[in-house]
Amino acid sequence: MVLHSWDVGVEEAVRIQETLRQRVVLENTISELKSVGGGDVGYAKEGGPLVGVIVVLSFPEMELLDAASAHGEASFPYIPGLLSFREGPILIEAMNRLKIRPDVMIYEGQGIAYPRGFGLASHLGLWFDIPSIGGTKKPLLRSLASPARSRGSVEWIEREGEKVGAALRTREGIKPIFVSPGHRIDLATSIQIVLATCRGFRIPVPLRRAHHLTRQNLALPGRR
């Protein structure tokens, strides 16, 4: 679904976010979960090429079903709160090269736990109409949350008094990651899926696999 042009300035990007966030659905719409995707973007160097990777893994086995990558240049500057305008186009290109669409996507980024409530996972979830989750090591919304040390412990991230995400302990005693729903999923289900796909790691396996492939792609001759 083409929602807008990506060739926009900062003011127009903010307007697009404020308009599209009204269309985000924060209810679980997953009836059957057989595959989970992971999306990540890697950068060769500041101002240099970037690569977007989408992987699709079977659930619950976490076996690779499909993967696609796309290379390009960043056409939008790095501005906190507008990451999807920098990374969205390259991830869309990668997604369009897949043969298998996942039942749910986990993006290296955030969903509604984001300025203006519309992060990368919300933006691309709405673009593809696929249930989407944001998961990242660092929150953009200020959070001093420190969940209990046990796996599965959470501290809620709130925005204007509303729960929009969670600092989630995915391994005992290891730093939490920050999870929020993007589109067509709720916070509780987002947490459940992230925990189910971590498999002893801090980061969900789909994101780990996607990140590994971005590093491989950037290391190829002519990609530095």
C-alpha positions in Angstrom: 0.0 0.0 0.0 1.5 3.3 -1.1 0.6 5.8 1.7 2.7 8.8 0.7 5.9 9.9 -1.1 9.2 9.4 0.6 10.7 12.4 -1.1 9.6 14.9 1.6 11.2 17.4 3.9 11.1 17.4 7.7 7.9 19.4 8.2 6.0 17.2 5.7 7.4 14.0 7.4 6.1 15.2 10.8 2.7 15.9 9.2 2.6 12.5 7.7 3.4 10.9 11.1 0.7 12.9 12.8 -1.9 11.9 10.2 -1.0 8.2 9.9 -0.8 7.5 13.6 -4.6 7.9 13.7 -4.8 4.7 11.6 -2.7 2.5 13.8 -4.6 -0.5 15.2 -3.4 -1.6 18.7 -5.4 -4.9 18.9 -4.0 -8.4 18.3 -5.1 -9.5 14.8 -2.9 -12.6 14.5 -5.1 -15.7 14.3 -2.3 -18.2 13.6 1.5 -17.7 14.0 3.6 -19.8 11.7 6.3 -17.3 10.7 8.1 -14.3 12.2 10.1 -11.7 10.2 13.0 -9.6 11.3 14.0 -6.3 9.7 17.3 -4.4 10.2 19.2 -1.7 8.4 23.0 -1.4 8.4 25.3 1.5 7.5 28.7 1.2 5.9 29.8 4.6 7.3 28.4 8.0 8.1 26.9 9.3 4.9 27.7 6.1 3.0 25.7 3.2 1.6 23.2 1.3 3.6 21.6 -2.1 3.4 18.2 -3.3 4.5 17.5 -6.9 5.2 14.3 -8.8 5.9 14.4 -12.4 7.1 11.4 -14.8 7.6 11.8 -17.6 10.1 9.4 -20.4 10.9 7.6 -20.4 14.2 8.3 -21.9 16.6 11.3 -23.7 15.0 13.1 -20.5 14.0 14.3 -22.0 10.8 15.1 -19.7 7.8 12.2 -19.7 5.2 13.2 -16.6 3.2 15.5 -13.6 3.2 16.0 -10.5 1.0 18.2 -7.5 1.0 18.4 -4.1 -0.8 21.2 -1.6 -1.1 21.0 2.1 -1.5 21.9 5.5 -0.2 20.1 7.3 2.6 18.1 10.2 1.1 16.8 11.5 4.5 19.0 12.9 7.3 19.3 11.2 10.7 16.7 13.0 12.8 15.5 11.5 16.1 11.8 10.8 15.8 11.9 10.5 12.0 13.9 7.3 11.6 11.4 5.6 9.3 11.9 8.3 6.7 15.6 7.3 6.6 15.2 3.5 6.8 11.7 2.8 5.5 12.4 2.9 1.8 15.3 0.4 1.9 13.3 -2.0 4.1 10.3 -1.7 1.7 12.5 -2.6 -1.2 13.8 -5.6 0.7 10.3 -6.7 1.7 9.1 -6.5 -1.8 11.7 -9.0 -2.9 10.5 -11.7 -0.5 8.7 -14.7 -1.7 7.1 -15.4 1.7 5.3 -12.7 3.7 5.6 -13.3 7.5 2.7 -13.4 9.9 4.3 -10.8 12.1 7.3 -8.5 11.7 9.8 -7.5 14.4 11.8 -4.3 13.4 15.0 -2.9 14.9 13.3 0.2 16.0 10.1 1.2 17.8 6.4 1.2 17.4 4.2 3.6 19.4 6.8 4.1 22.2 8.1 7.0 20.1 7.8 10.7 19.7 4.4 11.4 18.1 3.6 7.7 18.7 4.6 6.5 15.3 7.9 4.7 15.0 9.4 2.5 12.3 7.4 -0.6 13.2 4.1 1.4 13.2 5.0 3.0 9.8 5.9 -0.2 8.0 3.2 -2.2 9.7 0.7 0.2 8.3 2.5 0.3 4.9 2.3 -3.5 4.5 -0.7 -4.1 6.7 1.3 -6.7 8.6 1.2 -7.0 12.4 4.4 -5.4 13.5 6.5 -5.0 16.7 9.3 -2.7 17.5 12.3 -4.0 19.5 15.5 -2.2 20.2 18.4 -1.9 22.7 17.8 1.8 23.4 14.5 3.6 23.9 13.9 7.0 22.3 11.3 7.9 24.9 13.0 8.7 28.2 12.9 5.7 30.4 14.8 4.9 33.6 13.0 1.5 33.8 14.9 -1.4 35.4 12.9 -4.5 35.5 13.6 -7.3 37.9 16.5 -9.6 37.0 14.4 -12.6 36.1 13.5 -13.4 32.5 10.2 -12.0 31.5 10.2 -9.1 34.0 9.0 -5.8 32.6 8.8 -2.1 33.5 6.2 -0.2 31.6 7.1 2.7 29.4 4.4 5.4 29.5 3.5 8.3 27.3 1.0 10.8 28.6 -0.1 8.3 31.3 -0.6 5.5 28.8 1.4 2.3 28.5 3.1 2.3 25.1 5.9 -0.1 25.6 8.0 -2.1 28.0 11.6 -2.5 29.2 11.7 -6.3 28.9 14.2 -8.6 30.5 14.8 -11.4 27.9 17.7 -13.0 29.8 18.2 -13.2 33.5 20.6 -10.5 34.7 21.2 -9.1 31.2 20.2 -5.6 30.1 16.6 -5.3 29.0 15.4 -4.5 25.5 12.6 -2.1 24.7 9.5 -3.4 23.1 6.4 -1.7 21.8 3.5 -2.6 19.5 3.7 -1.2 16.0 0.4 -2.0 14.2 -2.3 -4.7 14.4 -1.0 -6.1 17.7 -1.2 -5.2 21.3 1.5 -4.7 23.9 0.9 -8.0 25.8 1.2 -10.1 22.6 4.2 -8.1 21.4 6.0 -9.1 24.7 5.0 -12.7 24.3 6.3 -13.0 20.8 9.6 -11.3 21.6 10.1 -13.6 24.5 9.2 -16.7 22.4 11.7 -15.8 19.7 14.7 -14.9 21.9 15.8 -18.5 22.5 18.3 -17.8 25.2 19.6 -14.6 23.5 19.0 -11.0 24.5 17.7 -10.1 21.1 15.0 -12.0 19.2 16.4 -14.5 16.7 14.8 -12.9 13.6 16.5 -9.6 14.4 19.8 -11.4 15.1 19.6 -13.1 11.7 18.7 -9.9 9.9 21.5 -8.0 11.6 24.0 -10.7 10.7 23.0 -10.5 7.1 23.4 -6.7 7.0 26.9 -7.2 8.3 27.6 -9.8 5.6 26.2 -7.6 2.9 28.2 -4.6 3.9 31.4 -6.7 3.9 30.9 -7.7 0.2 33.3 -6.1 -2.3 32.0 -2.8 -3.6 29.6 -2.4 -0.6 31.9 -0.6 1.8 
